[in-house]
Amino acid sequence: MSPIQVSETNPGDSRKETSRGDGSSAPPGHQMSTLAVHAGESRQKPGDSITDPIFCASTYTFRDTQAIIDFIEQEQPREEYGRYGNPGERVAERKIAALEGAEEAVLYSSGMAALVGLLMTKLSSGDEVIFFNECYHRSREFCRKHLSRFGVTTIDVPTGDYDAMRAAIGPQTRMLISESPTNPHQSVVDIHRFAKLGHDTGVETLIDATLATPYNLRPIEAGVDYVLHSATKYLGGHNDLLAGVIAGSQKMLEPVRYLRGIMGAINGPQNIYLLLRGLKTFELRMARHNENGQRVAQFLEAHPRVEKVYYPGLPSHRDHDIAVRTMRGYGGLVTFLLKEADWRATADVVDAVTIPRIAPSLGGVESLIEQPLVMSYYQCTPQERAEYGIPDNMIRLSCGIEDSSDLIADLTQALDGTS
């Protein structure tokens, strides 16, 4: 087995917090693990608790009428009604903004709610949005089937083809969108080039960095306007919550937060608590996810039954050079193709593993495995699956934080025992 190939000193390793003046007990200059534990939190909390309390309140009281007037006229930083915010939510937003190196973050009930909230804020009838075409299928569906009902046009261009994206930009283009890495193909976008394209043309840019996380990728520092995360995945990290977040500048996110208050796509207080608890161990978990992903990818690439492995940490990956330049590590998601084209033989391998559980999602402490043909694209036509690059023999494995030698032994028995 070849050595682990994880870059430790590249542009993706910048981890300083943006100064926010929020009373955080982790001031600028601390490293990511310290930020994950302390950023965004008050040093002394209500009740003198070490952890932030759960605020189970739908509404917040005022002592008298003048207090309401002061709140409105002075724009006091306090809560009014649960749909507009929760004290715990503010802590989670500040913490994620610090991890991301952003001024602001807006928390949502899910990653899709975050994407919908941003696009509904920024797009109007007649506008255009341009995607790199390797993207989460629900993001594509929302834009093609639902934004189109309101007169918004969605344009897809090949992932990584910056000339095609530039050529597609017109006077009505309002946003450029990409994942990095993409799901499930793990294509990596040159975020500096992507950001420059937006700046040169006056178009806002969004990177969905769910698979990378702020541990591995720094889109804000590269000049990208917005960063999206499904916090359900690596940020929460325990497969026990749904959440989403948009990070960016305070000015650009102000209307996004305002519309969220109208739409009500908020997170519940218990979920906020779980997210804050999960974030405490964020850096520790990501180091293991990176290690496990790299080791499992190297093992799979050497296995005689595997046709191809999609993992940015492998030199064989088409975007490996970009990944080395822009990423600190490469995450726990590994996609691979079997040499057999039969979907049933692929399903047999998925069914034969004993450690990963068969389920959608990724980024939790438990390893998860799925066959995209069945899990996400079963009702698509063969032509649609071909368009999306989903062959019958594809397997997507999200490596958790189990011991990598156990994962490899389990994959060995599944691949060898079903051949």
C-alpha positions as CSV (number, residue, x, y, z in Angstrom):
1,M,0.0,0.0,0.0
2,S,1.4,3.4,-0.9
3,P,1.8,6.1,1.7
4,I,-1.0,8.4,2.7
5,Q,-1.0,11.4,0.4
6,V,-2.5,14.3,2.4
7,S,-1.2,17.8,1.8
8,E,-0.4,19.6,5.0
9,T,1.1,22.9,3.8
10,N,-1.0,24.3,0.9
11,P,-3.4,27.2,0.4
12,G,-6.2,25.2,1.8
13,D,-4.5,25.1,5.2
14,S,-5.3,28.7,6.1
15,R,-7.4,28.5,9.2
16,K,-7.6,31.9,10.8
17,E,-10.9,33.3,12.2
18,T,-12.3,36.5,10.9
19,S,-12.6,39.1,13.7
20,R,-16.2,39.6,14.5
21,G,-16.4,41.4,17.9
22,D,-19.0,38.9,19.1
23,G,-17.6,38.1,22.5
24,S,-16.3,34.8,21.4
25,S,-13.8,33.0,23.8
26,A,-11.7,32.1,20.8
27,P,-10.2,35.3,19.4
28,P,-8.6,35.6,15.9
29,G,-5.4,33.6,15.5
30,H,-6.6,30.3,17.0
31,Q,-6.4,27.1,15.0
32,M,-9.4,25.2,13.7
33,S,-9.8,22.7,16.6
34,T,-9.8,25.6,19.1
35,L,-12.3,27.5,17.0
36,A,-14.5,24.4,16.7
37,V,-14.7,24.2,20.5
38,H,-14.9,27.8,21.5
39,A,-15.7,30.2,18.6
40,G,-19.0,32.0,18.7
41,E,-19.6,31.2,22.4
42,S,-19.7,33.6,25.3
43,R,-17.0,32.7,27.9
44,Q,-19.6,32.9,30.7
45,K,-22.9,31.4,29.7
46,P,-26.4,31.6,31.3
47,G,-26.6,29.5,34.5
48,D,-22.7,29.4,34.4
49,S,-23.0,26.2,32.3
50,I,-20.0,25.1,30.3
51,T,-22.3,24.3,27.3
52,D,-24.8,26.6,25.7
53,P,-28.3,26.0,27.0
54,I,-31.2,24.8,24.8
55,F,-33.7,27.6,24.3
56,C,-37.1,25.9,23.8
57,A,-39.0,29.1,23.2
58,S,-41.4,30.0,20.4
59,T,-41.6,33.7,21.5
60,Y,-39.5,36.1,23.7
61,T,-41.0,38.5,26.2
62,F,-40.5,42.3,26.7
63,R,-40.8,43.9,30.1
64,D,-43.0,46.8,28.8
65,T,-44.0,48.7,25.7
66,Q,-40.9,50.9,25.8
67,A,-38.7,47.9,25.6
68,I,-40.4,46.9,22.3
69,I,-39.8,50.4,20.9
70,D,-36.2,50.4,22.0
71,F,-35.8,47.0,20.3
72,I,-37.1,48.3,17.0
73,E,-35.5,51.7,17.0
74,Q,-32.1,50.7,18.3
75,E,-32.0,47.3,16.5
76,Q,-31.1,45.6,19.7
77,P,-29.4,42.2,19.3
78,R,-32.1,40.1,21.1
79,E,-34.7,37.7,20.1
80,E,-38.4,38.5,19.4
81,Y,-40.1,35.5,17.8
82,G,-38.8,32.0,17.2
83,R,-39.1,32.2,13.4
84,Y,-36.6,35.0,13.3
85,G,-33.9,33.4,15.5
86,N,-32.9,31.5,18.6
87,P,-29.9,32.3,20.9
88,G,-28.4,28.9,20.3
89,E,-28.8,29.4,16.6
90,R,-26.7,32.6,16.8
91,V,-23.9,30.7,18.5
92,A,-23.9,28.0,15.9
93,E,-23.9,30.6,13.1
94,R,-20.9,32.5,14.7
95,K,-19.0,29.3,15.1
96,I,-19.5,28.1,11.5
97,A,-18.6,31.6,10.2
98,A,-15.4,31.5,12.2
99,L,-14.5,28.0,10.9
100,E,-15.3,29.2,7.4
101,G,-13.4,32.5,7.7
102,A,-16.6,34.4,6.8
103,E,-18.2,37.4,8.3
104,E,-21.6,35.8,8.7
105,A,-23.5,32.5,8.4
106,V,-27.2,31.8,8.2
107,L,-28.5,28.5,9.5
108,Y,-31.4,26.6,7.9
109,S,-33.4,23.5,8.5
110,S,-31.5,21.5,5.8
111,G,-28.9,21.9,3.1
112,M,-31.6,22.1,0.5
113,A,-33.5,24.7,2.5
114,A,-30.3,26.8,2.5
115,L,-29.9,26.5,-1.3
116,V,-33.6,27.3,-1.9
117,G,-33.4,30.3,0.5
118,L,-30.4,31.8,-1.2
119,L,-31.7,31.4,-4.7
120,M,-35.2,32.7,-3.8
121,T,-33.5,35.7,-2.3
122,K,-31.2,36.4,-5.2
123,L,-33.2,35.4,-8.4
124,S,-36.1,37.0,-10.1
125,S,-38.2,36.2,-13.2
126,G,-36.0,36.5,-16.3
127,D,-32.7,35.8,-14.4
128,E,-30.3,33.0,-15.2
129,V,-28.3,30.7,-13.0
130,I,-25.4,28.6,-14.4
131,F,-24.4,25.3,-12.9
132,F,-21.4,23.0,-13.4
133,N,-23.4,19.9,-14.3
134,E,-22.1,17.5,-11.8
135,C,-24.3,18.4,-8.8
136,Y,-26.7,17.0,-6.3
137,H,-29.7,15.8,-8.2
138,R,-32.2,17.6,-5.9
139,S,-30.4,20.9,-6.5
140,R,-30.8,20.3,-10.2
141,E,-34.4,19.3,-9.8
142,F,-35.3,22.4,-7.8
143,C,-33.8,24.7,-10.4
144,R,-35.1,22.9,-13.5
145,K,-38.6,22.0,-12.3
146,H,-39.4,24.7,-9.8
147,L,-37.4,27.9,-10.4
148,S,-38.4,27.6,-14.1
149,R,-42.1,28.0,-13.0
150,F,-41.1,31.5,-11.8
151,G,-39.3,32.4,-15.1
152,V,-35.7,31.6,-13.9
153,T,-33.6,29.8,-16.5
154,T,-31.0,27.2,-15.5
155,I,-28.0,26.5,-17.7
156,D,-25.7,23.5,-17.3
157,V,-22.2,23.5,-18.5
158,P,-19.6,20.6,-18.2
159,T,-17.9,20.6,-14.8
160,G,-14.5,22.3,-14.9
161,D,-15.1,23.9,-18.3
162,Y,-14.5,27.5,-17.4
163,D,-14.5,28.7,-21.0
164,A,-18.0,27.1,-21.4
165,M,-19.2,28.8,-18.3
166,R,-17.8,32.2,-19.3
167,A,-19.4,31.8,-22.8
168,A,-22.8,31.0,-21.1
169,I,-22.8,34.2,-19.0
170,G,-25.1,36.8,-20.3
171,P,-26.7,40.0,-19.1
172,Q,-29.4,38.1,-17.1
173,T,-26.9,35.8,-15.4
174,R,-27.1,36.3,-11.6
175,M,-25.2,33.4,-10.1
176,L,-22.6,30.7,-10.9
177,I,-22.9,27.5,-8.9
178,S,-20.7,24.5,-8.3
179,E,-19.9,21.8,-5.8
180,S,-16.3,21.1,-4.9
181,P,-15.7,18.2,-4.8
182,T,-18.8,17.1,-6.7
183,N,-21.1,14.3,-5.6
184,P,-20.6,11.4,-6.4
185,H,-17.9,11.9,-9.0
186,Q,-15.5,13.9,-6.8
187,S,-14.5,16.4,-9.4
188,V,-12.6,19.3,-7.9
189,V,-13.1,22.9,-9.0
190,D,-10.3,25.5,-9.2
191,I,-12.0,27.8,-6.7
192,H,-9.6,30.7,-7.4
193,R,-10.4,30.5,-11.1
194,F,-14.1,30.1,-10.4
195,A,-14.2,33.1,-8.1
196,K,-12.2,35.2,-10.6
197,L,-14.7,34.3,-13.4
198,G,-17.5,35.7,-11.2
199,H,-15.6,38.8,-10.2
200,D,-14.6,39.6,-13.8
201,T,-18.2,39.3,-15.1
202,G,-19.9,40.8,-12.0
203,V,-21.8,37.6,-11.3
204,E,-22.1,36.2,-7.7
205,T,-20.6,32.8,-7.0
206,L,-21.6,29.9,-4.8
207,I,-19.6,26.8,-3.9
208,D,-21.3,23.9,-2.2
209,A,-18.4,22.6,-0.1
210,T,-20.3,20.0,1.8
211,L,-17.9,17.2,0.9
212,A,-14.8,19.3,1.6
213,T,-15.9,21.2,4.7
214,P,-14.0,24.2,5.9
215,Y,-11.3,21.8,7.2
216,N,-10.3,20.9,3.6
217,L,-11.4,23.8,1.4
218,R,-11.4,27.6,1.9
219,P,-13.7,29.1,-0.8
220,I,-14.3,32.5,1.0
221,E,-10.5,33.1,1.1
222,A,-10.4,32.3,-2.6
223,G,-12.9,35.1,-3.3
224,V,-16.1,33.0,-3.6
225,D,-19.2,35.0,-2.5
226,Y,-21.2,32.2,-0.8
227,V,-20.3,28.8,0.7
228,L,-23.1,26.3,1.2
229,H,-23.0,23.3,3.5
230,S,-25.4,20.6,4.3
231,A,-24.6,20.6,8.0
232,T,-26.4,17.3,8.2
233,K,-23.1,15.8,7.0
234,Y,-19.6,16.5,8.3
235,L,-20.5,19.6,10.4
236,G,-23.0,17.7,12.5
237,G,-21.1,14.5,12.0
238,H,-23.3,12.0,13.8
239,N,-26.1,11.1,11.4
240,D,-28.6,12.5,14.0
241,L,-29.7,15.9,12.7
242,L,-30.7,17.9,9.6
243,A,-29.3,21.4,9.1
244,G,-27.9,23.6,6.3
245,V,-25.9,26.8,6.3
246,I,-24.9,29.6,4.0
247,A,-21.7,31.6,4.8
248,G,-20.5,34.9,3.3
249,S,-20.4,38.6,4.0
250,Q,-22.8,40.3,6.4
251,K,-24.0,42.7,3.7
252,M,-24.8,40.0,1.1
253,L,-26.5,37.7,3.6
254,E,-28.7,40.4,5.2
255,P,-31.5,39.9,2.7
256,V,-31.0,36.1,2.9
257,R,-31.6,36.2,6.6
258,Y,-34.6,38.5,6.2
259,L,-36.3,36.1,3.7
260,R,-35.5,33.1,5.9
261,G,-37.6,34.8,8.6
262,I,-40.5,35.0,6.2
263,M,-40.2,31.5,4.8
264,G,-39.7,29.9,8.2
265,A,-37.0,27.4,7.1
266,I,-35.4,27.5,10.6
267,N,-33.9,24.8,12.7
268,G,-35.3,23.5,16.0
269,P,-33.5,24.2,19.4
270,Q,-32.7,20.5,19.9
271,N,-31.1,20.2,16.5
272,I,-29.1,23.4,17.2
273,Y,-27.8,21.8,20.4
274,L,-26.8,18.6,18.5
275,L,-25.1,20.7,15.8
276,L,-23.1,22.6,18.4
277,R,-22.1,19.4,20.2
278,G,-21.0,17.8,16.9
279,L,-18.9,20.8,15.9
280,K,-16.8,20.5,19.1
281,T,-15.1,17.4,17.6
282,F,-15.1,18.7,14.0
283,E,-11.3,18.8,13.4
284,L,-10.7,15.5,15.1
285,R,-13.3,13.8,13.0
286,M,-12.2,15.3,9.8
287,A,-8.6,14.1,10.3
288,R,-9.9,10.5,10.6
289,H,-12.3,10.9,7.7
290,N,-9.4,12.1,5.5
291,E,-7.2,9.2,6.6
292,N,-9.8,6.6,6.1
293,G,-10.9,7.9,2.7
294,Q,-7.3,8.0,1.5
295,R,-6.5,4.5,2.7
296,V,-9.7,2.9,1.4
297,A,-9.3,4.6,-2.0
298,Q,-5.8,3.3,-2.3
299,F,-6.9,-0.2,-1.4
300,L,-9.8,-0.1,-3.9
301,E,-7.7,1.2,-6.7
302,A,-5.3,-1.8,-6.3
303,H,-8.1,-4.4,-6.1
304,P,-8.4,-6.5,-9.3
305,R,-12.2,-6.3,-9.2
306,V,-12.4,-2.5,-9.2
307,E,-12.4,-0.7,-12.6
308,K,-12.1,2.9,-11.4
309,V,-12.0,4.9,-8.2
310,Y,-13.1,8.5,-7.9
311,Y,-11.1,10.1,-5.1
312,P,-9.2,13.5,-5.4
313,G,-6.4,12.2,-3.2
314,L,-5.4,9.6,-5.9
315,P,-2.9,10.7,-8.6
316,S,-5.1,8.9,-11.1
317,H,-8.0,11.3,-10.4
318,R,-8.3,13.9,-13.2
319,D,-8.4,16.8,-10.8
320,H,-5.7,15.6,-8.4
321,D,-3.4,18.5,-9.2
322,I,-6.2,21.0,-8.5
323,A,-7.0,19.2,-5.3
324,V,-3.4,19.3,-4.1
325,R,-3.3,23.0,-4.7
326,T,-6.6,23.9,-3.1
327,M,-7.4,21.3,-0.5
328,R,-5.9,20.3,2.8
329,G,-7.3,16.7,2.6
330,Y,-9.8,14.9,0.5
331,G,-12.6,13.7,2.8
332,G,-14.2,10.4,3.5
333,L,-16.3,9.9,0.4
334,V,-15.0,7.3,-2.1
335,T,-16.9,6.4,-5.3
336,F,-15.8,3.4,-7.3
337,L,-16.9,1.2,-10.2
338,L,-16.8,-2.6,-10.4
339,K,-15.5,-4.2,-13.5
340,E,-18.8,-6.1,-13.9
341,A,-21.4,-4.0,-15.6
342,D,-24.3,-5.9,-14.0
343,W,-26.2,-4.0,-11.4
344,R,-27.1,-7.1,-9.4
345,A,-23.4,-8.0,-9.0
346,T,-22.8,-4.5,-7.7
347,A,-25.8,-4.8,-5.3
348,D,-24.3,-8.1,-4.0
349,V,-21.2,-6.3,-2.9
350,V,-23.2,-3.5,-1.2
351,D,-25.2,-6.2,0.6
352,A,-22.1,-8.2,1.6
353,V,-20.3,-5.5,3.7
354,T,-20.8,-5.8,7.5
355,I,-19.5,-2.5,8.8
356,P,-21.0,0.2,6.6
357,R,-24.8,0.6,6.8
358,I,-26.8,0.8,3.6
359,A,-28.3,4.4,3.6
360,P,-28.2,7.7,1.9
361,S,-26.2,10.7,3.3
362,L,-22.5,10.9,4.3
363,G,-20.2,12.6,6.7
364,G,-21.2,10.8,9.9
365,V,-19.1,8.8,12.3
366,E,-20.7,5.6,10.9
367,S,-19.6,4.4,7.5
368,L,-22.5,4.4,4.9
369,I,-22.7,2.6,1.6
370,E,-25.1,2.8,-1.3
371,Q,-25.5,2.0,-5.0
372,P,-26.6,5.3,-6.6
373,L,-28.5,3.5,-9.3
374,V,-30.9,2.2,-6.7
375,M,-30.7,4.8,-3.9
376,S,-31.1,8.0,-5.9
377,Y,-31.7,7.2,-9.6
378,Y,-33.9,4.2,-9.6
379,Q,-36.8,6.0,-11.2
380,C,-34.7,7.7,-13.8
381,T,-34.5,6.3,-17.4
382,P,-31.2,4.8,-18.6
383,Q,-30.8,7.8,-20.8
384,E,-31.1,10.2,-17.8
385,R,-28.7,8.1,-15.7
386,A,-26.2,8.2,-18.6
387,E,-26.6,12.0,-18.8
388,Y,-25.9,12.3,-15.0
389,G,-23.0,9.8,-15.2
390,I,-24.5,7.1,-13.0
391,P,-23.6,3.7,-14.3
392,D,-25.1,0.4,-13.0
393,N,-21.8,-0.6,-11.4
394,M,-21.2,2.5,-9.3
395,I,-20.8,2.3,-5.5
396,R,-20.6,5.3,-3.2
397,L,-18.9,4.7,0.2
398,S,-18.8,7.3,2.9
399,C,-16.0,6.3,5.3
400,G,-16.8,7.0,8.9
401,I,-14.3,7.1,11.8
402,E,-13.9,3.4,12.3
403,D,-10.5,1.9,12.0
404,S,-9.4,1.9,8.4
405,S,-7.9,-1.7,8.6
406,D,-11.4,-3.0,9.6
407,L,-13.0,-1.2,6.7
408,I,-10.5,-2.6,4.3
409,A,-10.9,-6.1,5.7
410,D,-14.6,-5.8,5.3
411,L,-14.4,-4.6,1.7
412,T,-12.0,-7.4,1.0
413,Q,-14.4,-10.1,2.1
414,A,-17.3,-8.4,0.3
415,L,-15.4,-8.0,-3.0
416,D,-13.7,-11.4,-2.9
417,G,-16.6,-13.3,-1.5
418,T,-19.2,-12.2,-4.2
419,S,-17.0,-12.5,-7.3
